Amino acid sequence: GVYEVTNAQYANWLNEAFQNQSIKFGEGNQSGYILDQEGHILCKTLEANPLSQLSLQKQGNLVIIKPIPSKEDYPVIEVTWYGAQAYCQAKSYRL
């Protein structure tokens, strides 16, 4: 892509990936972490790092990842190489 991936774009992809069960939430000491099925950390949410611009929000039985207000169009941060690679593969991009 020509432009950085925004918080909104990455959050939308994370929500889709959760629905497809290709990623999962961290538990215990990894609370606030988003992991792939092999256990690699993809990114951190506000619950894991106060600098993150993504938050976990509960809506009924669902947990939704959303950018914090007014940061939707900012470049996503607190993403690991594994998180960037997974996003790129899902979107047919390359790093």
N, C-alpha and C positions, 0 to 999 in steps of 0.2 A: 504494500500500500504506500501511497504517497504521504499520508498523514498518520500521526500517532493514533493508536487505538484509544478511544475515550472510555471513561468510567461507565457510561451508559452502554456502549457497545459490549464491553467486557462483561458487565453484569447481565446483559441479555443472553450472552453466550453461556455464562455460568448457569443461569436458570434453565436454559434448554438442556445443557449437559446433565444437570441434576434430574430433569424429567426423563432423560435417556439412561440414567443410572451409570453414566460413564465417569462421574466424579462423586465425591462424598464430603461430608463435613468431618473435621477432626473432632476427636473426643478426648476427655480428660485433660492432660497437659497440652494438647494440641487444639483446644477449644478456640474457635475463631480462625482456624486454618481451613483452607479448601485443598483437598487431596485428590490425586488420581487413584485409579484402582490398585496401582502398585505401591501406594503410600507416599509418593513424591509430593512435596508441598507445591501447589500451583500458585497460591496467593494467600494474603492475610487480609482479614477484615478488621474493622474497628475493635472488635472484641479481642483480637490478638495484638494489634498495634495501633495506638492512637493516631498515627500519621496516615493510616489507610483512609481512602476516600470511599470505601464500600462498606455497607452495613448489612447485617442479617436482620430481617424483619419477619415476624410471624403474622400470618394471615390465616386464621383458623388453624387447620392442621398442616398448612403449608408453611415452609420457610422460604422467603424470597430475598434475593440479594438485590440491593438498590444502591445507587450512588448517594452520597450525602447531598442534601439540598444545595443547590447552586454550584455543584462540582460535576454535574452530568457531562459537560463537554470538555472537561480537563483530561489530559492524558492519564491513563491508568498507572498507578504506582503500586509498590509492594507485590509485584508479580515476579516469580522466579523464572529461570530459563525454562523449566518444565511447563510452567503456565503459559509462557509465550509460545513455546513449541506446540502445545496442545491446541491453543487458539488458532495458530497458523494452519495446522493440519486440518482442523475442522472447517476452516474457511478457504482451503486450497491456496494458502499463501505460503511463503517461505521466509525463514529468518535471514 
